[in-house]
Amino acid sequence: MSEPEYLMNQKKINGRLCQVDWNLISALREVVAALKASGTSGEHIQKADHLIELADKISKTVAIPDPPGCSPRDRTAAPDAS
């Protein structure tokens, strides 16, 4: 595999991994919101909120400064689908 092919493949992988992170973080936030709406509260909810925020913070620093294939600052950008 040539270096340009390797870099293109890495770009696709990075973009898809960023999207997975962002979607899982969003899904977890929805689950916690649903639990809170149903009246659930307490230490477990607080811990979940904390861990979700920690994951989000770490996700923003993946492959800093700018990982090829995604921008941690632009979560609306879809990765290359090819």
C-alpha positions in Angstrom: 0.0 0.0 0.0 1.4 3.4 -1.0 1.7 6.2 1.5 -1.2 8.2 -0.1 -3.4 5.2 0.0 -2.5 4.6 3.7 -3.2 8.2 4.5 -6.6 8.1 2.7 -7.6 5.0 4.6 -6.5 6.5 7.9 -8.5 9.6 7.1 -11.6 7.5 6.6 -11.0 5.5 9.8 -10.5 8.7 11.8 -13.7 10.3 10.5 -15.8 7.2 11.2 -14.4 6.8 14.7 -15.1 10.4 15.5 -18.7 9.9 14.3 -19.1 6.8 16.5 -17.9 8.7 19.5 -20.2 11.6 18.9 -23.2 9.4 18.3 -22.6 7.3 21.4 -22.2 10.4 23.5 -25.4 11.8 22.2 -27.2 8.5 22.8 -26.0 8.4 26.4 -27.2 11.9 27.0 -30.6 10.9 25.7 -30.7 7.9 28.0 -29.8 10.0 31.0 -32.4 12.7 30.0 -35.0 10.0 29.8 -34.1 8.6 33.2 -34.2 12.1 34.7 -37.6 12.7 33.1 -38.9 9.5 34.6 -38.0 10.8 38.0 -34.7 8.9 38.4 -32.0 10.8 40.2 -29.1 10.3 42.6 -25.5 9.2 42.6 -25.7 7.0 39.5 -27.2 9.7 37.3 -24.6 12.2 38.5 -21.8 9.7 37.8 -23.2 9.0 34.3 -23.4 12.7 33.6 -19.8 13.1 34.7 -18.5 10.2 32.7 -20.4 11.4 29.6 -18.8 14.9 29.9 -15.4 13.3 30.4 -15.8 11.2 27.3 -16.9 14.3 25.4 -13.9 16.2 26.6 -11.5 13.4 25.6 -13.2 13.1 22.2 -12.5 16.7 21.4 -8.8 16.1 21.8 -8.4 12.9 19.6 -5.4 13.2 17.4 -4.9 16.9 18.1 -4.4 19.3 16.5 -6.6 18.3 13.6 -7.2 14.6 12.9 -7.4 13.9 9.3 -11.0 12.9 8.3 -12.8 14.8 11.0 -12.9 18.0 13.0 -13.5 17.6 16.7 -14.9 21.2 16.6 -17.4 20.4 13.8 -19.6 17.5 14.9 -22.1 18.1 12.1 -19.7 17.1 9.3 -20.3 13.6 8.1 -17.3 11.4 7.3 -16.6 10.4 3.8 -19.0 7.5 3.1 -16.8 5.7 0.5 
